[in-house]
């Protein structure tokens, strides 16, 4: 096998590896995009739940105030 043939073989292997890495990179970018979107959705859900919790706390405070008024 000549030097040129070995060089061509190595270049072809590097090219194949490069294409595989590009493909993997694309898949990882897509996965990251999906995870980011999922994280944004979860953040929004948490914010809504915190708001709901705050409203429930306010309701509880009103009920406690009414009970205290009745007991006074």
Phi, psi and omega in degrees: 000128183281166179299319180298318179296317178296320178296316178297321179296315179296318179298318179296318178298317178297321179296315179297315178299318180298315179297320179296318179294322178297318179296314179298319179299317179298315179297318180294322177297317179297317179297319178297318178299316179296317180295321179296317178297317179297320179295320177297318178298317180293322178298316178298316179298318178298317179299319178294319179294322177296321177296316178298319179297318179298318178297318178296320177300318179296319177299316180298317179299319178297317180296317179299317179297320178294318179297316178298322178295318179294324182279344183281000000 
